[in-house]
């Protein structure tokens, strides 16, 4: 955390003064909160300024004798070395000369003491009397009490009057905040250390750092030891953690499920006539209006999205999220310049679109080359992607990549699950079936690694997964294609460190939407009629009449030390157009 400088201290003082004058705008209030969150070491100075204002505005007026008007007092101090001359306007009060002089003396002494306090506070002096007179100030203005923070989202659509339909990672929520998740997934960390994943449609109230109320929707929770006793209220019951991972589904009509994956939970019905229950690991119960004691059902972990990782919860503990990348790529610019001195493009002719990643820069972000793409360039995070010169060009059979490749690596598990994405718009939308091909090599393969090339009609925000459209890639050490999560068609297994040629076809099979995917891995000869995997669109997929964007992403559990190398991405009208070598 950077130390605050004088400019930041002055800004804080100005904002605090406007707050005390009741002149703070909404934007200034947000800025004040931002400063105090980013620099908690300034909170004491903020509190001191509020304290001083209360001394000046409250105790001074309370100590003024009857018959004296503070508004009529003028301090004509020429300098710090000259005494203040106090002029008292007549107020018509009667009294003895002794009483009147006494009252004036009290005011002068009071002004002198307050002025001395202001001078010492401004100079930063701490030589105050050992036994100062006790002063009881008015209660200070309370800072917002945060109880939770948004860690990440996947395809989330919110309904929030203040924050809109897309809430940024790291947004902090105050006690009593209600969240409506219309669709998608959201992960939240509570200040107690508990983490939950919410799946829409859902409505939740963040009551405190140890309590949330799920009015309806699907929720799974991971509760570490420090948050033991974390409670999820539902309309019919309380679910009290006893050191566990659990999930619950609440129906707006009253039906509810509770699944315990690890540890145990206590279920306390809100109806006094009902008896509490204790559920242990691998147990699940279904509650209905006709069976309030619950019926045993099969525990189903796959029914729930992944809870926040322990790394996410630890990273968010500081109050700032997501964390900064601490392992930057090494620069490759000089090698890129040399590699591009004498090259022939790796892209074939007569294609719809193509990218050979031939740039002199290191970063892919905002690069505008290639064929058939829009002028906006690539959207990519330089923390996870770079353009570099490989020791050997990517090659499969007679197909060879260029002198440069795109290197994409994983990220630490503390990052949002969709932190690593890249995308680019096409110059013209694709409205008819098309083929694509690309050369890929993966280093560091294990079962948790994931990579996908996706197609969609829009780029979406940072939390867009594009998981409900055409996807081709790697999952569980196998190549796959799919329209929906967990409804994949698998092909052959991937071999670590070996280059593969992937070929796909996105079709409209007697439909106005793209509804059929075909996939080939290392196709020998003309195998256009015999794909390795075929997937048909189902009702849960996103209907797409046209495709405007192509992109790639890496999975949440792909390690930073892993690398995916990609070259020669080609889109064409025929199988032959995307699998033929470049003519020399």
Buried (B, 14 or more C-beta within 10 A) or exposed (E): EEEBEEEBBEBBBEBBEBBBEEEBEEEBBEBBBEBBBBBEEBBEBBBEBBBBBBBBEBBBEEEBBEBBEEEEBEEEEEEEEEEBEBEBEEEEEEEEEEEBEEBBEBBBEBBEEBBEBEEEBEEEEEEEEEEEEEEEEEEEEEEEEBBBBBBBBBBBBBBBEEBEEBBEBBBBBEBEBEBBBEEBBBBBBBBBBBBBBBBBBBBBBBBBBBBBBBBBBBBBBBBBEEBBBBBBBBBBBBBBBBBBBBBBBBBEEBBBBBBBBBBBBBBBBEEEEBEEBEBEBEBBBBBBEEEBEBEEEEBEBEBBBBBBBBEBBBBBEEBBBBBEBEEEBEEBEEBBEEBBEEEEBBBBEEBBBBBBBBBBBBBBBEBEEBBBBBEEBBBBBEBBBBBBBBEEBBBBEEBBBBBBBBBBBBBBBBBBBBBBBBBBBBEEEBEEBBBBBBBBBBBBBEEBBBBBBBBBBEBBBBBBBBBBBBBBBBBBBBBBBBBBBEBBBBBEEBEEEEBBBBBBBBBBEEEEBBBBBBBBBBBEEEBBEEBBBEBEBEEEBBBBEEBBBBBBBBBBBBBBEBBBBBBBBBBBBBBEBBBBEBEE
